[in-house]
Amino acid sequence: MPGPPKPHAAQRPSPSGSRPALHPRNRHPGRYDLPALVAACPELGRHVAPNPYGDLSIDFSDPRAVLALNRAILKRDYGVEGWDLPPGYLCPPIPGRADCLHHLADLLAGDRDGAIPRGPGIRVLDIGVGANCVYPLIGHREYGWSFVGSDIDPGALASAAAILAANPGLPEAIRLRLQPRPDRILEGLLEAGERFDLTLCNPPFHASAAEARAGSDRKWRNLGRAKAGGPPVLNFGGQGAELWCPGGEAAFLARLIRESAGFGTRCLWFSSLVSRSANLPGVYAALKAAGAVERRTLAMGQGLKVSRIVAWTFLERERRT
């Protein structure tokens, strides 16, 4: 899961060396155009000020500033009105989420002679849509895809539904669905005969609530921003199933791969972010054991951080077109 950026950063650090850059279709390759964002969402203005280098910036350690920035980006660049979150829910960095969708669009294009599929006929399942609903919002605005967003948290789904209700047409394009069994991912979620072109997921990173808090505390101490007398404030938020599950990312991915084999003919490509490169050998072994006929590892560069998507399919190419 994302950690706190350096305070007062005017922009995300530029990739260097062999690190992959943001996807060329990403709308956010460099500095945020803060004056334009403030014009679209004036409330952001109260968080904008010159940093020590004289550049306009926000304090990325302030959750209110991050929330206002995301609201402005979604309004200006994606036409999303009324985006908001209940306190404590995950407020993800928009450029990274957009990057994931662009790479997955290229993955789908690989089965279509390089033509990126667009329109509501492309159906995508977002596993763990969260209160922010960011993947479906961006994916629908960029490519016109239809989405089903699933979650085990009714509160998260209520927040996502409120966002959709504020935007005509979105409740029809983006459906929300409760997974009633927290110990399941796909099982019990898909309807009879339902098929998808793609699933995507950003798995819980930590193995326990204590581990999640310790990780956040360590990052804040490294930045010299530890909060005396209490737990650190998470600038990107996150709680419960957004941050941890028993066994952490590795266990979640093993369960997802195992369940996906039971739905192998009902989805062209399954995919998930894999935050820890150390988990890749286990993921590859699980995919082989599950009978995946093809897998791809898509590298993504997000500032100084390198992440990746692992995608897999149980269908030969001639069955994916």
Buried (B, 14 or more C-beta within 10 A) or exposed (E): BBBBBEBBBBEBEEBEEEBBBBBEBBBBBEEBBBEEBBEBBEEBBEBBEEBEEEEBBBBBBBBBBBBBBBBBBBBBBBEBEEBBBEEBBBBBBBBBBBBBBBBBBBBBEEBEEEEBBEEEEBBBBBBBBBBBBBBBBBBBBBBBBBBBBBBBBEBBBEBBBBBBEBBEEBBEBBBBBEBEEEEEBBBEBBEEEEEBBBBBBBBBBBBBEEBBBEBBBEBBEEBEBBEEEEEBBBBBBBBBBBBBBEBBBBBBBBBBBBBBBEBBEBBBBBBBBBBBEEBBEBBBEBBEEBEBEBBBBBEBBBBEBBBBBBBBBBBEEEEBE
